[in-house]
Amino acid sequence: MAATPNMESSTVAGGAKRSRSLPSRVVPPIELPASVEELSRKAAALLGWNGVVLPETTVLGRKICVVARLRTDVHAERIAMGMGPVVDRATVDTWTWPELAATAPAPAAEIIGVLAVARHWRTAMASAVPFARYGEAAMVLPSPAVLTEDYVGNCLPRARAYGLGIVTADPNGMIDLDLEGHNERMILDEDPVSRLVNEFVYDQLLRGTEAPAEVD
């Protein structure tokens, strides 16, 4: 008579061959305590940036909120010349050519600053840094995102190097200034990129509250 295998031993032996993963602690993602538009308006006021806070939009592949003012005298001159906003990159590129610079239209928008609102500092910094080369830029982060060693050891040194300001928003949507931006960094002169961004902002200022477009 054949011996009946020990089912308990087989189960234990089979279980030893299969690594059983224990459930890991799930950490909920950090969320923004309010809408991007609300946080950007509060941050602009805290930073003393007086201008129109445009809706978040994608410029050069980065999500940002621009604070700007319309240069009414230049705008009036451009309207008289029949030269409204130009967001075609190939055309704007020619405005900095030496042979065409004298006939290029003047920038009709005054960009006060650029805000990048995000849940993590790395995302916000990637969006803000390209614009910090031309003027004021700041990040807006939820307060839990700044209470980490990664933020202290990696974000703050980089933000200081790039001259970025940092505004934090607590879970109730109250904001505070964690790091002031500074002007010791080198600011680039006007170039095709800055002219394209200015034309895009000029267009958005004229559109008012219409849905933002994208510029590449």
C-alpha positions as CSV (number, residue, x, y, z in Angstrom):
1,M,0.0,0.0,0.0
2,A,1.5,3.4,-1.0
3,A,2.2,5.8,1.7
4,T,0.1,8.9,1.8
5,P,2.3,12.0,1.6
6,N,2.4,14.3,4.6
7,M,0.2,17.2,3.3
8,E,1.3,19.5,6.1
9,S,5.0,19.0,5.3
10,S,4.3,19.6,1.6
11,T,2.5,22.8,2.3
12,V,5.3,24.1,4.5
13,A,8.0,23.0,2.0
14,G,6.1,24.7,-0.9
15,G,5.7,27.8,1.1
16,A,9.4,28.0,1.9
17,K,10.1,28.2,-1.8
18,R,7.7,31.1,-2.4
19,S,8.8,34.4,-0.8
20,R,5.8,36.0,0.7
21,S,5.9,39.8,0.5
22,L,4.5,41.7,3.5
23,P,2.3,44.6,2.9
24,S,4.3,47.9,3.0
25,R,3.1,51.0,4.6
26,V,1.3,53.2,2.1
27,V,2.1,56.8,2.4
28,P,-0.6,59.1,0.9
29,P,0.7,61.5,-1.7
30,I,1.1,65.2,-0.7
31,E,-1.7,67.2,-2.2
32,L,-2.0,70.9,-2.8
33,P,-4.3,72.5,-0.2
34,A,-6.0,74.7,-2.8
35,S,-6.2,75.3,-6.5
36,V,-3.1,76.4,-8.5
37,E,-4.8,79.7,-9.3
38,E,-5.6,80.5,-5.7
39,L,-2.2,79.6,-4.5
40,S,-0.5,81.6,-7.2
41,R,-2.6,84.7,-6.4
42,K,-1.7,84.5,-2.7
43,A,2.0,83.9,-3.4
44,A,2.2,86.9,-5.8
45,A,0.7,89.1,-3.2
46,L,3.1,87.8,-0.5
47,L,6.0,88.4,-2.8
48,G,4.9,91.9,-3.6
49,W,4.5,91.1,-7.3
50,N,1.9,93.7,-8.4
51,G,0.4,92.6,-11.7
52,V,-2.1,90.3,-13.3
53,V,-1.7,86.7,-12.2
54,L,-2.3,84.7,-15.4
55,P,-3.8,81.2,-15.3
56,E,-1.4,78.3,-15.2
57,T,-0.2,77.4,-18.7
58,T,2.5,75.5,-20.4
59,V,5.4,77.6,-21.7
60,L,8.5,75.9,-23.2
61,G,7.3,72.6,-21.8
62,R,7.0,74.0,-18.2
63,K,3.8,74.6,-16.3
64,I,4.0,78.1,-14.8
65,C,1.8,81.0,-13.7
66,V,3.1,84.4,-14.9
67,V,2.5,87.7,-13.1
68,A,2.7,90.5,-15.6
69,R,1.5,94.0,-16.6
70,L,0.5,95.4,-20.0
71,R,2.8,98.2,-21.2
72,T,-0.1,100.3,-22.4
73,D,2.0,102.8,-24.3
74,V,3.8,100.1,-26.3
75,H,0.5,98.3,-26.8
76,A,-1.1,101.4,-28.2
77,E,1.9,101.9,-30.6
78,R,1.7,98.3,-31.7
79,I,-2.0,98.4,-32.4
80,A,-1.5,101.6,-34.4
81,M,1.1,99.7,-36.4
82,G,-1.2,96.7,-36.8
83,M,1.3,94.5,-34.9
84,G,-0.5,92.4,-32.3
85,P,1.0,89.5,-30.3
86,V,3.2,87.2,-32.4
87,V,3.6,83.7,-31.0
88,D,5.3,82.1,-34.1
89,R,8.7,81.1,-32.9
90,A,10.4,81.3,-36.4
91,T,9.2,84.9,-36.8
92,V,10.2,86.0,-33.3
93,D,13.6,84.5,-33.7
94,T,14.3,87.0,-36.5
95,W,13.7,90.0,-34.2
96,T,17.1,89.6,-32.6
97,W,19.0,89.4,-35.9
98,P,21.3,92.5,-36.2
99,E,19.8,93.4,-39.6
100,L,16.2,93.3,-38.2
101,A,16.6,94.3,-34.6
102,A,15.9,98.0,-35.4
103,T,12.5,97.2,-36.9
104,A,11.3,94.6,-34.4
105,P,8.3,95.6,-32.2
106,A,9.0,96.5,-28.6
107,P,8.0,94.1,-25.9
108,A,4.4,95.0,-24.8
109,A,4.3,93.0,-21.6
110,E,6.2,93.6,-18.4
111,I,6.8,90.3,-16.7
112,I,7.0,90.8,-12.9
113,G,7.7,87.2,-12.1
114,V,7.1,83.5,-12.7
115,L,5.5,81.1,-10.3
116,A,5.7,77.3,-10.4
117,V,3.1,75.6,-8.2
118,A,3.7,71.9,-7.6
119,R,3.4,69.1,-4.9
120,H,7.2,68.4,-5.0
121,W,10.1,70.7,-5.1
122,R,11.9,68.9,-8.0
123,T,8.9,69.4,-10.2
124,A,8.5,73.1,-9.3
125,M,12.2,73.8,-9.7
126,A,12.4,72.2,-13.1
127,S,9.6,74.5,-14.2
128,A,10.9,77.7,-12.6
129,V,14.6,77.6,-13.3
130,P,14.5,78.3,-17.1
131,F,12.7,81.6,-16.3
132,A,14.9,82.6,-13.4
133,R,17.6,83.4,-16.0
134,Y,15.5,86.4,-17.1
135,G,14.0,87.7,-13.9
136,E,12.1,86.9,-10.7
137,A,10.9,83.3,-10.2
138,A,9.5,81.4,-7.2
139,M,8.2,78.0,-6.3
140,V,4.9,77.4,-4.3
141,L,4.9,74.1,-2.4
142,P,2.7,72.4,0.2
143,S,4.2,72.7,3.7
144,P,4.6,68.9,4.2
145,A,6.9,68.8,1.2
146,V,9.4,71.1,2.9
147,L,9.6,69.1,6.2
148,T,12.0,66.6,4.8
149,E,15.8,66.1,4.8
150,D,15.7,66.0,1.0
151,Y,14.2,69.5,0.9
152,V,16.8,70.9,3.4
153,G,19.8,69.1,1.9
154,N,19.0,69.3,-1.8
155,C,16.3,71.8,-2.5
156,L,17.4,74.8,-0.5
157,P,21.0,75.0,-1.7
158,R,19.8,74.7,-5.3
159,A,17.1,77.3,-4.8
160,R,19.6,79.8,-3.4
161,A,22.0,79.1,-6.3
162,Y,19.3,79.8,-8.8
163,G,17.9,82.8,-6.9
164,L,14.4,81.2,-6.5
165,G,12.0,82.2,-3.8
166,I,10.0,79.5,-2.0
167,V,6.5,80.0,-0.7
168,T,4.8,77.3,1.4
169,A,1.1,76.6,1.8
170,D,-0.2,74.8,4.9
171,P,-3.1,72.3,4.8
172,N,-5.5,75.2,5.4
173,G,-4.2,77.1,2.4
174,M,-2.4,79.7,4.5
175,I,0.9,80.7,2.9
176,D,4.3,81.7,4.2
177,L,7.6,82.8,2.8
178,D,10.2,80.1,3.4
179,L,13.0,81.5,1.2
180,E,13.4,84.9,-0.4
181,G,14.7,85.1,-3.9
182,H,17.7,87.2,-4.6
183,N,19.1,89.3,-7.4
184,E,22.8,88.2,-7.2
185,R,22.4,85.7,-10.0
186,M,23.3,86.7,-13.5
187,I,20.3,87.9,-15.6
188,L,20.5,87.2,-19.3
189,D,19.9,89.9,-21.9
190,E,17.0,89.8,-24.2
191,D,17.2,86.8,-26.6
192,P,14.8,84.9,-28.9
193,V,13.5,82.8,-25.9
194,S,12.7,85.8,-23.7
195,R,11.1,87.6,-26.7
196,L,8.9,84.6,-27.4
197,V,7.8,84.3,-23.8
198,N,7.0,88.1,-23.7
199,E,4.9,87.8,-26.8
200,F,3.0,84.8,-25.3
201,V,2.4,86.7,-22.1
202,Y,1.3,89.8,-24.2
203,D,-1.2,87.6,-25.9
204,Q,-2.5,86.1,-22.6
205,L,-2.9,89.6,-21.1
206,L,-5.1,90.6,-24.1
207,R,-7.1,87.4,-23.8
208,G,-8.0,88.1,-20.2
209,T,-9.7,85.1,-18.6
210,E,-9.9,83.0,-21.7
211,A,-8.4,79.5,-21.5
212,P,-4.6,79.5,-21.8
213,A,-2.8,78.1,-24.8
214,E,0.6,76.4,-25.0
215,V,3.8,77.6,-26.5
216,D,6.7,75.4,-27.4
